[in-house]
Amino acid sequence: MHTASYSATLRVVLADRPGAFADLARAIGDAGGSLDAIDLVRVDGSQKIRDVTILTTGADQLARVVDAVRALPGVEVKHASDRTFLVHLGGKLSVASKLPLKTRDDLSMAYTPGVARICIAIAESPDAAWTLTMKKNAVAVVTDGSAVLGLGNIGPEAAMPVMEGKALLFKEFGDIDAWPICLDATDVDEIVATVKAIAPGFGGINLEDISSPRCFEIERRLDAELNIPVFHDDQHGTAIVTLAALLNALKLVGKRLEELKIVISGVGAAGIAVAQMLLDAGAVEVIGCDRSGTLYAGRPGLDPVKLAFAERTNPDRFTGSANEALAGADVFIGLSSPGAVAPAGIATMAESPIVFAMANPVPEVSREEAANAVVYATGRSDYPNQINNVLAVPGVFRGALDAGATTITAGMKVAAARALADCVHEDELDVDYIIPSVFNRAVVPAVAEAVADAAQTDEVTRPHSASSPGVL
């Protein structure tokens, strides 16, 4: 698929003659590119200078298209700029002041000497930091760069563009000030200690792209030791959106969550979180599979994380391969790798099966291989029904921050999933539309309200102060 992710803008000088641009367009098409935009910059005598934007399917094809244009007789390429790299030049974020600083009075109140009064007020009443600083709307997006989606362990510096991107999504969709924090540390104790040390400046912690199984212990310890929400996006963001999509898919096939047989391929961070979310929402028969087959209580060689998972799932202790487990299953959820299950296994599923093949960029099974599936979803943006974490995370944190939540409970996550599902109205629901678009501006307010209400119900909100510093 041609995409803006692999696009370039070429500034070219063409002879001002009939057919000159047609030759250029033909060369682009022959090399596999697609014309996206054409802008005339200026006419300079017998020459025309144009900016030509092209879309391609990948980095190699992009290079071939540029080379093909450069090789054209009578065409001079002045500049060839990769548009994705241009987007990232200088980073994607900046700090902007909320206050004018134009007079001596402005300075004396925003900084010295007036700021000392605010510091004293917070020292005397630490909860005042929630109203007198940016803490209430600030989230740290924390990674060690050890499990960046699709790239693996690339380190903290290389992970920075992803963390900037997530912070950008927080701001754009949830109006939350998020800060990318990339740690040069992989030791669990060191990461926990570092995040605890910076926590006073934040109202929430979003853990991102930290490898399994360390991510489980890091989140568990931080959640226990901090009084602000801690959320591992790769686990719970995926789980919330998956449950939301499944709730709507079930409406289309006329089945109930508690009656399903669900098979999950992949029991890493996302797979374990999805399974737990389904159980919290009412599912009963959930079977997880790894490369060695189904997980069941008593299976030899399981690490502590998988052992705990096995004891919560697979109630009938089914043993066998993932393909064997699929026989009679209502739902397949793939969080593993291409080919983890076979089309023949999918073909043995129950009537009106649901297939969420979410390995990225290549799903476990393609839509064509899962032809019997009534509803099919992936993690890709170029297919219908994309399971995308950004549908959940801004709303979850918006609701948690607004409610003054000290943690994020299972009830808050299930509430988020149900609210997200409800963003697709009954008259809109279709096999190719079970989850709203990330650009649906109704999503974040709906999820935030549900999360805030659930925080109140679960009694995990900070008590409101009886008085507010500065009120005379």
C-alpha positions in Angstrom: 0.0 0.0 0.0 1.3 3.4 -0.9 1.6 5.5 2.3 2.8 8.8 3.5 5.2 6.9 5.8 7.4 6.3 2.8 6.9 9.5 0.8 9.2 12.3 -0.5 8.9 15.7 -2.0 11.1 16.3 -4.9 12.0 19.8 -6.2 12.6 19.3 -9.9 13.5 21.6 -12.8 11.8 20.6 -16.0 12.1 22.0 -19.5 9.0 24.0 -20.3 7.9 21.9 -23.2 4.9 19.7 -24.0 5.2 16.2 -22.5 7.9 17.0 -20.0 5.8 16.4 -16.9 4.2 13.4 -18.5 7.7 11.8 -18.9 8.3 12.6 -15.2 5.0 11.0 -14.1 5.6 7.9 -16.2 9.1 7.4 -14.7 7.6 7.7 -11.2 4.8 5.2 -12.0 7.2 2.7 -13.7 9.3 2.7 -10.6 6.3 1.9 -8.5 5.5 5.3 -7.0 2.3 7.2 -6.9 1.9 10.9 -7.5 0.3 12.6 -4.4 0.7 16.4 -4.9 2.1 18.7 -7.7 2.9 22.3 -6.9 4.3 24.9 -9.3 7.0 26.8 -7.5 7.9 29.2 -10.3 8.6 29.6 -14.1 12.2 30.5 -14.8 12.6 31.4 -18.5 12.3 28.2 -20.4 12.1 26.0 -17.3 9.5 25.2 -14.7 10.3 24.4 -11.1 7.9 22.1 -9.4 7.5 20.4 -6.0 6.4 16.8 -6.7 5.2 14.7 -3.8 5.3 10.9 -4.3 4.0 8.0 -2.2 5.6 4.5 -2.1 5.2 1.2 -0.3 8.6 1.1 1.4 12.1 2.6 1.8 13.6 0.6 -1.0 10.9 1.6 -3.5 11.2 5.2 -2.4 14.9 5.2 -3.2 14.2 3.5 -6.6 11.6 6.2 -7.5 14.0 9.0 -6.6 16.8 7.4 -8.6 14.5 7.0 -11.6 13.6 10.7 -11.6 17.3 11.6 -11.3 18.1 9.5 -14.3 15.6 11.2 -16.6 17.1 13.3 -19.4 16.3 17.0 -19.1 15.2 16.8 -15.4 17.3 18.2 -12.6 16.4 17.2 -9.0 17.3 20.1 -6.8 16.2 18.5 -3.5 14.7 15.2 -2.5 13.3 15.3 1.0 11.9 12.3 2.9 8.7 13.7 4.4 8.8 11.4 7.4 12.3 12.6 8.4 11.2 16.2 7.8 8.4 15.7 10.3 10.9 14.6 13.0 13.5 17.3 12.4 14.2 19.0 15.8 11.7 16.6 17.5 7.9 16.7 17.6 7.4 18.6 20.9 8.2 21.9 22.5 7.4 23.7 25.8 5.0 26.6 25.5 4.2 29.1 28.2 0.6 29.5 29.4 1.4 33.0 30.8 2.4 36.3 29.2 5.8 37.6 30.5 5.8 41.2 29.3 6.1 43.3 32.4 7.9 43.5 35.7 4.7 42.5 37.5 4.3 39.4 35.3 7.9 38.3 36.2 7.5 39.0 39.9 4.4 36.8 40.2 5.4 34.0 37.9 9.0 33.8 39.2 10.9 35.6 42.0 9.9 36.9 44.5 6.2 35.8 44.2 6.9 32.2 43.4 8.3 31.7 46.9 4.8 32.1 48.4 3.6 29.2 46.2 6.5 27.0 47.2 5.8 27.7 50.9 2.1 26.9 50.4 3.0 23.5 48.8 5.6 22.8 51.5 2.9 23.4 54.2 0.2 21.5 52.3 1.8 19.0 49.7 -1.6 18.3 48.1 -1.6 21.9 46.9 0.8 20.8 44.2 -2.2 19.3 42.4 -3.8 22.8 42.0 -0.7 25.1 42.0 1.5 23.2 39.5 1.1 21.4 36.3 1.3 18.0 38.1 -2.5 17.3 37.7 -2.2 17.3 33.9 1.3 15.9 33.5 2.2 12.3 32.5 5.6 10.7 32.1 6.0 8.4 29.1 8.7 6.1 30.3 10.7 3.5 28.4 14.1 1.8 28.4 13.8 1.1 24.6 14.0 -2.6 25.1 10.8 -3.7 23.2 9.9 -1.0 20.7 7.1 -2.2 18.5 8.4 -3.9 15.4 12.0 -2.9 16.2 12.9 -4.7 19.4 15.7 -3.7 21.7 17.0 -0.5 20.1 17.9 1.4 23.2 16.7 4.7 24.8 18.0 7.2 22.2 16.4 5.3 19.3 13.2 4.9 21.2 12.9 8.7 21.7 10.9 9.4 18.5 8.3 6.8 19.5 8.0 8.4 23.0 7.7 11.8 21.5 5.0 10.5 19.2 3.0 9.0 22.2 3.4 12.4 24.0 2.0 14.1 20.9 -1.0 11.8 21.0 -1.6 12.5 24.6 -1.7 16.2 23.9 -3.7 16.1 20.6 -6.4 13.7 21.8 -6.5 14.2 25.6 -5.0 17.7 26.1 -2.5 16.1 28.5 1.0 17.4 28.9 3.1 14.2 28.4 6.9 14.1 28.7 9.1 11.4 26.9 11.4 9.9 29.5 14.0 7.5 28.0 16.0 5.7 30.6 19.5 4.4 30.1 18.8 1.5 32.4 17.5 -2.1 32.1 17.7 -3.3 35.7 14.3 -3.5 37.3 15.4 -2.0 40.6 17.1 0.9 38.8 14.1 1.6 36.7 11.7 1.5 39.6 13.9 3.7 41.7 14.3 6.3 38.9 10.6 6.5 38.1 9.8 6.9 41.8 12.4 9.6 42.1 10.8 11.7 39.3 7.2 10.9 40.2 6.6 14.0 42.3 6.4 16.1 39.1 3.8 14.0 37.5 0.1 13.0 37.9 0.6 9.7 36.1 3.1 7.3 34.7 2.7 5.6 31.3 5.1 2.7 30.8 5.9 2.0 27.2 8.0 -0.5 25.1 9.6 -2.3 28.1 10.3 -6.0 27.4 8.5 -8.9 29.1 8.7 -10.2 31.8 10.4 -7.2 33.4 7.5 -5.0 32.5 5.2 -6.9 34.8 7.3 -6.5 37.9 8.1 -2.8 37.1 4.4 -2.0 36.7 3.4 -4.0 39.8 6.0 -2.4 42.0 5.4 1.2 40.8 1.7 0.8 41.2 2.1 -0.5 44.8 4.7 2.2 45.8 3.3 5.3 44.1 0.0 7.1 44.8 -0.6 8.1 41.1 -1.9 6.0 38.2 0.7 3.7 36.6 -0.3 2.2 33.3 1.7 -0.1 30.9 0.3 0.8 27.5 1.5 -2.3 25.7 -0.5 -4.4 28.1 -3.6 -2.5 29.1 -4.1 -0.2 26.1 -4.1 -3.2 23.9 -6.5 -5.1 26.2 -9.0 -2.2 26.5 -9.3 -1.8 22.7 -9.4 -5.5 22.1 -12.3 -5.9 24.6 -14.1 -3.0 23.0 -13.8 -4.4 19.5 -14.9 -7.9 20.7 -18.0 -6.5 22.5 -19.1 -5.0 19.2 -18.2 -8.0 17.2 -20.3 -10.2 19.5 -23.3 -8.0 18.7 -22.9 -8.9 15.0 -22.6 -12.6 15.5 -25.2 -12.9 18.3 -23.0 -14.4 21.0 -22.3 -13.6 24.6 -18.9 -13.1 26.2 -19.5 -15.6 29.0 -20.4 -18.4 26.5 -17.3 -18.1 24.3 -14.3 -20.3 23.8 -11.5 -17.8 23.2 -8.0 -18.8 22.0 -5.1 -16.4 22.4 -1.8 -16.9 20.6 1.0 -15.1 22.4 1.3 -14.8 26.1 3.7 -11.9 26.4 2.7 -8.6 28.0 -0.2 -7.9 25.6 -1.6 -11.5 25.6 -1.6 -11.8 29.4 -3.3 -8.4 29.8 -5.9 -9.2 27.1 -6.7 -12.5 28.8 -7.1 -10.9 32.2 -9.3 -8.1 30.7 -11.6 -10.7 29.1 -11.9 -12.6 32.4 -12.6 -9.3 34.3 -15.4 -8.6 31.8 -17.0 -12.0 32.2 -15.3 -14.4 29.9 -14.9 -18.0 31.3 -13.0 -20.1 28.8 -9.8 -18.4 27.7 -6.9 -20.5 26.5 -3.5 -19.1 25.9 -0.9 -20.6 23.6 2.8 -20.1 23.1 5.3 -21.8 20.8 5.0 -25.0 22.9 1.3 -25.2 22.8 -1.5 -24.4 25.2 -0.7 -23.2 28.7 -2.4 -25.2 31.5 -1.8 -25.6 35.2 0.9 -28.1 35.8 2.6 -27.7 32.4 6.3 -28.3 33.1 8.9 -25.5 32.6 6.6 -22.5 32.9 8.2 -19.3 34.4 6.3 -17.6 37.3 4.4 -15.2 35.0 3.2 -17.9 32.7 2.4 -20.2 35.6 0.2 -17.6 37.2 -1.5 -17.1 33.8 -2.1 -20.8 33.3 -3.7 -21.1 36.7 -6.2 -18.3 35.8 -7.1 -19.7 32.4 -7.9 -22.8 30.4 -10.4 -24.2 33.0 -10.6 -27.6 31.3 -6.8 -27.9 31.2 -6.8 -28.5 27.4 -3.4 -29.7 26.2 -2.2 -29.5 22.6 -1.2 -27.0 19.9 -2.8 -23.7 19.2 -4.3 -25.1 16.0 -5.8 -28.0 18.0 -7.2 -25.5 20.5 -9.0 -23.6 17.8 -11.4 -26.5 17.1 -14.8 -25.2 18.1 -13.4 -21.9 19.3 -15.6 -18.8 18.8 -12.8 -16.2 19.0 -9.1 -16.2 18.0 -6.9 -13.3 19.2 -3.4 -13.2 17.8 -0.7 -11.3 19.7 2.2 -13.3 18.4 3.8 -13.6 15.0 2.9 -14.5 11.4 2.1 -18.1 10.9 1.5 -18.8 14.6 -1.7 -20.6 13.6 -2.6 -22.2 10.3 -5.5 -21.4 8.0 -6.6 -25.0 8.5 -6.9 -24.4 12.3 -9.0 -21.2 11.7 -11.2 -23.3 9.4 -12.1 -25.6 12.4 -13.5 -22.8 14.5 -17.2 -22.6 15.5 -19.9 -21.1 13.4 -19.6 -17.3 12.8 -16.0 -17.0 14.2 -14.3 -13.8 15.1 -10.6 -13.4 14.2 -8.4 -10.7 15.6 -5.0 -11.3 14.0 -2.9 -8.5 15.5 0.7 -9.3 14.8 2.3 -6.3 13.2 3.1 -5.6 10.4 2.2 -9.1 9.1 -0.9 -10.7 10.9 -0.9 -14.3 12.1 -3.3 -15.1 9.3 -4.5 -12.9 6.4 -8.1 -12.0 5.7 -8.0 -14.3 2.8 -6.7 -17.2 4.9 -9.5 -16.5 7.5 -12.2 -16.4 4.9 -14.7 -18.1 7.3 -14.4 -15.3 9.9 -17.4 -13.1 10.1 -15.4 -10.3 11.7 -11.7 -9.9 11.1 -9.5 -7.2 12.8 -5.8 -6.5 12.8 -3.3 -4.0 14.2 -2.8 -2.4 10.7 -4.1 0.9 9.6 -4.6 -0.2 6.0 -7.3 -2.8 7.0 -10.7 -2.2 8.5 -11.0 -2.7 12.3 -7.6 -1.5 13.4 -6.9 -2.4 17.1 -5.0 0.8 18.0 -3.9 1.6 21.6 -4.4 5.4 21.0 -8.1 4.8 21.1 -7.7 4.0 24.9 -4.7 5.6 26.5 -5.5 9.4 26.2 -9.1 8.8 27.5 -8.0 6.5 30.3 -5.4 9.1 31.6 -7.8 12.0 31.1 -10.4 10.3 33.2 -7.9 9.2 35.9 -6.4 12.7 36.1 -9.7 14.4 36.3 -10.9 12.1 39.0 -7.7 12.4 41.0 -7.3 8.6 40.8 -4.4 7.0 42.8 -4.4 3.9 40.6 -6.1 2.3 37.6 -8.3 -0.5 38.6 -9.7 -3.4 36.6 -13.1 -1.8 36.8 -11.8 1.4 35.3 -10.3 -0.5 32.4 -13.4 -2.5 31.7 -15.4 0.7 31.9 -13.1 2.3 29.3 -13.6 -0.7 27.0 -17.4 -0.5 27.2 -17.4 3.2 26.7 -15.1 2.8 23.6 -17.4 0.1 22.2 -20.4 2.4 22.7 -18.8 5.0 20.5 -19.9 2.9 17.6 -23.6 3.3 17.5 -25.9 0.4 16.7 -26.9 1.8 13.3 -23.2 2.2 12.4 -22.1 -1.3 13.4 -20.8 -3.4 10.6 -18.3 -6.3 10.1 -15.9 -3.7 8.8 -16.6 -1.1 11.5 -16.5 -2.5 15.0 -14.2 0.1 16.5 -14.2 3.9 16.1 -11.6 5.9 14.2 -8.7 7.3 16.2 -9.9 10.7 14.8 -13.4 10.4 16.3 -13.3 13.3 18.8 -16.1 11.7 20.8 -13.9 8.9 22.0 -11.7 10.6 24.6 -14.5 12.4 26.4 -16.6 9.2 26.5 -13.8 7.0 27.8 -12.6 9.7 30.2 -16.1 10.1 31.8 -16.5 6.3 32.2 -13.0 6.0 33.7 -13.6 8.8 36.2 -17.0 7.4 37.2 -15.4 3.9 37.8 -12.6 5.5 39.8 -15.3 7.0 42.1 -17.1 3.7 42.3 -13.9 1.8 43.1 -13.0 4.5 45.7 -9.5 5.1 44.4 -9.7 8.9 44.2 -7.8 11.4 46.4 -9.9 13.2 48.9 -10.7 16.8 48.0 -9.1 19.5 50.2 -11.5 21.5 52.3 -9.7 24.7 51.5 -7.6 26.0 48.6 -4.4 28.0 49.0 -4.8 31.6 47.8 -8.5 31.9 48.5 -8.9 35.0 50.7 
